[in-house]
Amino acid sequence: MKHVIPTAKKMIVGVVAVGALSLGAAGVAGAATPSASTPASARLARFNCANATRVLEKIQKGEGSIAAGLPKLTAAQAKAAAAGHTALADKLQRRITRFESARFTSRLDKAATAIEAKCHVAAPGSTTSAG
């Protein structure tokens, strides 16, 4: 039996990967404040600025994938609702709402800003400097 993964699931897996990257990079932002020892500060100690450009490129690519996938998810949600598949339509609507939320996008932005501040990297494609 052939198992086919729908495009929406592929996109969700990609977003989860971006989220994991942003949580790792968000540790950099959280550890920038002199607070008690936390897992975030441990991630800061291990963060290698040589990887900053690559991580920023992945964040940018993830944001692009989300922007490109939202119209597809919206169309799939409308199609499911029109066909009477309310459970699927509700599930897709929750995903759309999560991807469009300010909290979700701000988390990616905070991670990118923290990396840029710590590693002095202005934009993807520029040279990195060990900080």
mmCIF file of the C-alpha atoms, coordinates in Angstrom:
data_MODEL
# 
_entry.id   MODEL 
# 
loop_
_atom_site.group_PDB 
_atom_site.id 
_atom_site.type_symbol 
_atom_site.label_atom_id 
_atom_site.label_alt_id 
_atom_site.label_comp_id 
_atom_site.label_asym_id 
_atom_site.label_entity_id 
_atom_site.label_seq_id 
_atom_site.pdbx_PDB_ins_code 
_atom_site.Cartn_x 
_atom_site.Cartn_y 
_atom_site.Cartn_z 
_atom_site.occupancy 
_atom_site.B_iso_or_equiv 
_atom_site.pdbx_formal_charge 
_atom_site.auth_seq_id 
_atom_site.auth_comp_id 
_atom_site.auth_asym_id 
_atom_site.auth_atom_id 
_atom_site.pdbx_PDB_model_num 
ATOM 1   C CA . MET A 1 1   ? 0.000   0.000  0.000  1.00 0.00 ? 1   MET A CA 1 
ATOM 2   C CA . LYS A 1 2   ? 1.428   3.323  -1.013 1.00 0.00 ? 2   LYS A CA 1 
ATOM 3   C CA . HIS A 1 3   ? 1.380   6.028  1.668  1.00 0.00 ? 3   HIS A CA 1 
ATOM 4   C CA . VAL A 1 4   ? 1.098   9.575  0.361  1.00 0.00 ? 4   VAL A CA 1 
ATOM 5   C CA . ILE A 1 5   ? 1.719   12.525 2.671  1.00 0.00 ? 5   ILE A CA 1 
ATOM 6   C CA . PRO A 1 6   ? -0.556  15.477 1.902  1.00 0.00 ? 6   PRO A CA 1 
ATOM 7   C CA . THR A 1 7   ? 1.030   18.814 1.168  1.00 0.00 ? 7   THR A CA 1 
ATOM 8   C CA . ALA A 1 8   ? -0.472  20.326 4.294  1.00 0.00 ? 8   ALA A CA 1 
ATOM 9   C CA . LYS A 1 9   ? 1.256   17.723 6.467  1.00 0.00 ? 9   LYS A CA 1 
ATOM 10  C CA . LYS A 1 10  ? 4.563   18.346 4.709  1.00 0.00 ? 10  LYS A CA 1 
ATOM 11  C CA . MET A 1 11  ? 4.209   22.039 5.391  1.00 0.00 ? 11  MET A CA 1 
ATOM 12  C CA . ILE A 1 12  ? 3.339   21.408 9.033  1.00 0.00 ? 12  ILE A CA 1 
ATOM 13  C CA . VAL A 1 13  ? 6.446   19.255 9.428  1.00 0.00 ? 13  VAL A CA 1 
ATOM 14  C CA . GLY A 1 14  ? 8.507   22.071 7.906  1.00 0.00 ? 14  GLY A CA 1 
ATOM 15  C CA . VAL A 1 15  ? 6.959   24.604 10.238 1.00 0.00 ? 15  VAL A CA 1 
ATOM 16  C CA . VAL A 1 16  ? 7.645   22.378 13.221 1.00 0.00 ? 16  VAL A CA 1 
ATOM 17  C CA . ALA A 1 17  ? 11.276  22.192 12.118 1.00 0.00 ? 17  ALA A CA 1 
ATOM 18  C CA . VAL A 1 18  ? 11.410  25.981 11.851 1.00 0.00 ? 18  VAL A CA 1 
ATOM 19  C CA . GLY A 1 19  ? 9.768   26.217 15.251 1.00 0.00 ? 19  GLY A CA 1 
ATOM 20  C CA . ALA A 1 20  ? 12.401  23.933 16.723 1.00 0.00 ? 20  ALA A CA 1 
ATOM 21  C CA . LEU A 1 21  ? 15.104  26.085 15.187 1.00 0.00 ? 21  LEU A CA 1 
ATOM 22  C CA . SER A 1 22  ? 13.469  29.217 16.503 1.00 0.00 ? 22  SER A CA 1 
ATOM 23  C CA . LEU A 1 23  ? 13.199  27.735 19.990 1.00 0.00 ? 23  LEU A CA 1 
ATOM 24  C CA . GLY A 1 24  ? 16.897  26.949 19.873 1.00 0.00 ? 24  GLY A CA 1 
ATOM 25  C CA . ALA A 1 25  ? 17.661  30.444 18.678 1.00 0.00 ? 25  ALA A CA 1 
ATOM 26  C CA . ALA A 1 26  ? 15.149  31.925 21.114 1.00 0.00 ? 26  ALA A CA 1 
ATOM 27  C CA . GLY A 1 27  ? 17.391  30.529 23.813 1.00 0.00 ? 27  GLY A CA 1 
ATOM 28  C CA . VAL A 1 28  ? 19.931  33.040 22.602 1.00 0.00 ? 28  VAL A CA 1 
ATOM 29  C CA . ALA A 1 29  ? 17.444  35.852 23.220 1.00 0.00 ? 29  ALA A CA 1 
ATOM 30  C CA . GLY A 1 30  ? 16.436  34.513 26.613 1.00 0.00 ? 30  GLY A CA 1 
ATOM 31  C CA . ALA A 1 31  ? 19.995  33.998 27.731 1.00 0.00 ? 31  ALA A CA 1 
ATOM 32  C CA . ALA A 1 32  ? 21.018  37.528 26.808 1.00 0.00 ? 32  ALA A CA 1 
ATOM 33  C CA . THR A 1 33  ? 19.588  38.737 30.115 1.00 0.00 ? 33  THR A CA 1 
ATOM 34  C CA . PRO A 1 34  ? 21.729  37.967 33.169 1.00 0.00 ? 34  PRO A CA 1 
ATOM 35  C CA . SER A 1 35  ? 19.334  35.613 34.948 1.00 0.00 ? 35  SER A CA 1 
ATOM 36  C CA . ALA A 1 36  ? 19.628  32.332 36.781 1.00 0.00 ? 36  ALA A CA 1 
ATOM 37  C CA . SER A 1 37  ? 20.939  29.304 34.944 1.00 0.00 ? 37  SER A CA 1 
ATOM 38  C CA . THR A 1 38  ? 18.223  28.081 32.559 1.00 0.00 ? 38  THR A CA 1 
ATOM 39  C CA . PRO A 1 39  ? 18.140  25.777 29.563 1.00 0.00 ? 39  PRO A CA 1 
ATOM 40  C CA . ALA A 1 40  ? 18.072  28.931 27.433 1.00 0.00 ? 40  ALA A CA 1 
ATOM 41  C CA . SER A 1 41  ? 21.393  30.075 28.841 1.00 0.00 ? 41  SER A CA 1 
ATOM 42  C CA . ALA A 1 42  ? 22.818  26.623 28.168 1.00 0.00 ? 42  ALA A CA 1 
ATOM 43  C CA . ARG A 1 43  ? 21.781  26.971 24.517 1.00 0.00 ? 43  ARG A CA 1 
ATOM 44  C CA . LEU A 1 44  ? 23.489  30.364 24.391 1.00 0.00 ? 44  LEU A CA 1 
ATOM 45  C CA . ALA A 1 45  ? 26.716  28.871 25.665 1.00 0.00 ? 45  ALA A CA 1 
ATOM 46  C CA . ARG A 1 46  ? 26.604  26.227 22.931 1.00 0.00 ? 46  ARG A CA 1 
ATOM 47  C CA . PHE A 1 47  ? 25.448  28.492 20.102 1.00 0.00 ? 47  PHE A CA 1 
ATOM 48  C CA . ASN A 1 48  ? 28.112  28.765 17.424 1.00 0.00 ? 48  ASN A CA 1 
ATOM 49  C CA . CYS A 1 49  ? 28.059  32.053 15.519 1.00 0.00 ? 49  CYS A CA 1 
ATOM 50  C CA . ALA A 1 50  ? 29.599  30.282 12.546 1.00 0.00 ? 50  ALA A CA 1 
ATOM 51  C CA . ASN A 1 51  ? 26.125  28.781 12.044 1.00 0.00 ? 51  ASN A CA 1 
ATOM 52  C CA . ALA A 1 52  ? 24.308  32.103 12.367 1.00 0.00 ? 52  ALA A CA 1 
ATOM 53  C CA . THR A 1 53  ? 23.948  32.734 8.646  1.00 0.00 ? 53  THR A CA 1 
ATOM 54  C CA . ARG A 1 54  ? 22.671  29.222 8.008  1.00 0.00 ? 54  ARG A CA 1 
ATOM 55  C CA . VAL A 1 55  ? 20.116  29.453 10.826 1.00 0.00 ? 55  VAL A CA 1 
ATOM 56  C CA . LEU A 1 56  ? 18.936  32.870 9.633  1.00 0.00 ? 56  LEU A CA 1 
ATOM 57  C CA . GLU A 1 57  ? 18.533  31.476 6.119  1.00 0.00 ? 57  GLU A CA 1 
ATOM 58  C CA . LYS A 1 58  ? 16.438  28.596 7.495  1.00 0.00 ? 58  LYS A CA 1 
ATOM 59  C CA . ILE A 1 59  ? 14.250  31.014 9.428  1.00 0.00 ? 59  ILE A CA 1 
ATOM 60  C CA . GLN A 1 60  ? 13.789  33.108 6.291  1.00 0.00 ? 60  GLN A CA 1 
ATOM 61  C CA . LYS A 1 61  ? 13.024  29.999 4.221  1.00 0.00 ? 61  LYS A CA 1 
ATOM 62  C CA . GLY A 1 62  ? 10.488  28.847 6.809  1.00 0.00 ? 62  GLY A CA 1 
ATOM 63  C CA . GLU A 1 63  ? 8.745   32.216 6.764  1.00 0.00 ? 63  GLU A CA 1 
ATOM 64  C CA . GLY A 1 64  ? 8.617   32.011 2.976  1.00 0.00 ? 64  GLY A CA 1 
ATOM 65  C CA . SER A 1 65  ? 7.160   28.504 3.108  1.00 0.00 ? 65  SER A CA 1 
ATOM 66  C CA . ILE A 1 66  ? 4.484   29.646 5.507  1.00 0.00 ? 66  ILE A CA 1 
ATOM 67  C CA . ALA A 1 67  ? 3.595   32.614 3.309  1.00 0.00 ? 67  ALA A CA 1 
ATOM 68  C CA . ALA A 1 68  ? 3.454   30.367 0.235  1.00 0.00 ? 68  ALA A CA 1 
ATOM 69  C CA . GLY A 1 69  ? 1.458   27.649 1.999  1.00 0.00 ? 69  GLY A CA 1 
ATOM 70  C CA . LEU A 1 70  ? -1.221  29.803 3.620  1.00 0.00 ? 70  LEU A CA 1 
ATOM 71  C CA . PRO A 1 71  ? -3.226  30.294 0.398  1.00 0.00 ? 71  PRO A CA 1 
ATOM 72  C CA . LYS A 1 72  ? -3.145  26.531 -0.174 1.00 0.00 ? 72  LYS A CA 1 
ATOM 73  C CA . LEU A 1 73  ? -4.338  25.852 3.366  1.00 0.00 ? 73  LEU A CA 1 
ATOM 74  C CA . THR A 1 74  ? -7.074  28.455 3.014  1.00 0.00 ? 74  THR A CA 1 
ATOM 75  C CA . ALA A 1 75  ? -8.247  26.853 -0.233 1.00 0.00 ? 75  ALA A CA 1 
ATOM 76  C CA . ALA A 1 76  ? -8.188  23.389 1.346  1.00 0.00 ? 76  ALA A CA 1 
ATOM 77  C CA . GLN A 1 77  ? -10.158 24.676 4.329  1.00 0.00 ? 77  GLN A CA 1 
ATOM 78  C CA . ALA A 1 78  ? -12.781 26.274 2.076  1.00 0.00 ? 78  ALA A CA 1 
ATOM 79  C CA . LYS A 1 79  ? -13.040 23.087 -0.003 1.00 0.00 ? 79  LYS A CA 1 
ATOM 80  C CA . ALA A 1 80  ? -13.472 20.930 3.108  1.00 0.00 ? 80  ALA A CA 1 
ATOM 81  C CA . ALA A 1 81  ? -16.116 23.264 4.493  1.00 0.00 ? 81  ALA A CA 1 
ATOM 82  C CA . ALA A 1 82  ? -17.995 23.272 1.191  1.00 0.00 ? 82  ALA A CA 1 
ATOM 83  C CA . ALA A 1 83  ? -17.909 19.477 1.069  1.00 0.00 ? 83  ALA A CA 1 
ATOM 84  C CA . GLY A 1 84  ? -19.326 19.251 4.590  1.00 0.00 ? 84  GLY A CA 1 
ATOM 85  C CA . HIS A 1 85  ? -16.150 17.954 6.250  1.00 0.00 ? 85  HIS A CA 1 
ATOM 86  C CA . THR A 1 86  ? -16.469 20.199 9.276  1.00 0.00 ? 86  THR A CA 1 
ATOM 87  C CA . ALA A 1 87  ? -13.884 18.415 11.421 1.00 0.00 ? 87  ALA A CA 1 
ATOM 88  C CA . LEU A 1 88  ? -11.217 18.763 8.735  1.00 0.00 ? 88  LEU A CA 1 
ATOM 89  C CA . ALA A 1 89  ? -12.249 22.351 8.017  1.00 0.00 ? 89  ALA A CA 1 
ATOM 90  C CA . ASP A 1 90  ? -11.948 23.217 11.723 1.00 0.00 ? 90  ASP A CA 1 
ATOM 91  C CA . LYS A 1 91  ? -8.539  21.555 11.958 1.00 0.00 ? 91  LYS A CA 1 
ATOM 92  C CA . LEU A 1 92  ? -7.261  23.466 8.931  1.00 0.00 ? 92  LEU A CA 1 
ATOM 93  C CA . GLN A 1 93  ? -8.700  26.715 10.299 1.00 0.00 ? 93  GLN A CA 1 
ATOM 94  C CA . ARG A 1 94  ? -6.806  26.220 13.567 1.00 0.00 ? 94  ARG A CA 1 
ATOM 95  C CA . ARG A 1 95  ? -3.572  25.761 11.608 1.00 0.00 ? 95  ARG A CA 1 
ATOM 96  C CA . ILE A 1 96  ? -4.249  28.854 9.523  1.00 0.00 ? 96  ILE A CA 1 
ATOM 97  C CA . THR A 1 97  ? -4.981  30.889 12.648 1.00 0.00 ? 97  THR A CA 1 
ATOM 98  C CA . ARG A 1 98  ? -1.774  29.674 14.304 1.00 0.00 ? 98  ARG A CA 1 
ATOM 99  C CA . PHE A 1 99  ? 0.391   30.505 11.267 1.00 0.00 ? 99  PHE A CA 1 
ATOM 100 C CA . GLU A 1 100 ? -1.152  33.961 10.932 1.00 0.00 ? 100 GLU A CA 1 
ATOM 101 C CA . SER A 1 101 ? -0.880  34.776 14.636 1.00 0.00 ? 101 SER A CA 1 
ATOM 102 C CA . ALA A 1 102 ? 1.378   37.577 15.784 1.00 0.00 ? 102 ALA A CA 1 
ATOM 103 C CA . ARG A 1 103 ? 2.825   35.298 18.475 1.00 0.00 ? 103 ARG A CA 1 
ATOM 104 C CA . PHE A 1 104 ? 4.022   32.771 15.915 1.00 0.00 ? 104 PHE A CA 1 
ATOM 105 C CA . THR A 1 105 ? 5.639   35.330 13.620 1.00 0.00 ? 105 THR A CA 1 
ATOM 106 C CA . SER A 1 106 ? 7.111   37.329 16.504 1.00 0.00 ? 106 SER A CA 1 
ATOM 107 C CA . ARG A 1 107 ? 8.827   34.188 17.821 1.00 0.00 ? 107 ARG A CA 1 
ATOM 108 C CA . LEU A 1 108 ? 10.648  33.769 14.515 1.00 0.00 ? 108 LEU A CA 1 
ATOM 109 C CA . ASP A 1 109 ? 11.492  37.484 14.424 1.00 0.00 ? 109 ASP A CA 1 
ATOM 110 C CA . LYS A 1 110 ? 12.829  37.416 18.000 1.00 0.00 ? 110 LYS A CA 1 
ATOM 111 C CA . ALA A 1 111 ? 15.036  34.441 17.210 1.00 0.00 ? 111 ALA A CA 1 
ATOM 112 C CA . ALA A 1 112 ? 16.462  36.146 14.131 1.00 0.00 ? 112 ALA A CA 1 
ATOM 113 C CA . THR A 1 113 ? 17.037  39.397 16.028 1.00 0.00 ? 113 THR A CA 1 
ATOM 114 C CA . ALA A 1 114 ? 18.799  37.585 18.860 1.00 0.00 ? 114 ALA A CA 1 
ATOM 115 C CA . ILE A 1 115 ? 21.132  35.813 16.447 1.00 0.00 ? 115 ILE A CA 1 
ATOM 116 C CA . GLU A 1 116 ? 21.884  39.045 14.608 1.00 0.00 ? 116 GLU A CA 1 
ATOM 117 C CA . ALA A 1 117 ? 22.645  40.833 17.884 1.00 0.00 ? 117 ALA A CA 1 
ATOM 118 C CA . LYS A 1 118 ? 24.849  38.118 19.357 1.00 0.00 ? 118 LYS A CA 1 
ATOM 119 C CA . CYS A 1 119 ? 26.781  37.254 16.222 1.00 0.00 ? 119 CYS A CA 1 
ATOM 120 C CA . HIS A 1 120 ? 26.797  40.675 14.529 1.00 0.00 ? 120 HIS A CA 1 
ATOM 121 C CA . VAL A 1 121 ? 25.308  39.243 11.337 1.00 0.00 ? 121 VAL A CA 1 
ATOM 122 C CA . ALA A 1 122 ? 23.203  41.735 9.409  1.00 0.00 ? 122 ALA A CA 1 
ATOM 123 C CA . ALA A 1 123 ? 21.457  39.478 6.902  1.00 0.00 ? 123 ALA A CA 1 
ATOM 124 C CA . PRO A 1 124 ? 21.644  35.996 5.401  1.00 0.00 ? 124 PRO A CA 1 
ATOM 125 C CA . GLY A 1 125 ? 24.427  35.735 2.851  1.00 0.00 ? 125 GLY A CA 1 
ATOM 126 C CA . SER A 1 126 ? 26.799  38.075 4.681  1.00 0.00 ? 126 SER A CA 1 
ATOM 127 C CA . THR A 1 127 ? 29.965  36.868 6.366  1.00 0.00 ? 127 THR A CA 1 
ATOM 128 C CA . THR A 1 128 ? 29.753  35.734 9.958  1.00 0.00 ? 128 THR A CA 1 
ATOM 129 C CA . SER A 1 129 ? 32.006  36.879 12.729 1.00 0.00 ? 129 SER A CA 1 
ATOM 130 C CA . ALA A 1 130 ? 32.768  34.896 15.837 1.00 0.00 ? 130 ALA A CA 1 
ATOM 131 C CA . GLY A 1 131 ? 31.419  36.808 18.777 1.00 0.00 ? 131 GLY A CA 1 
# 
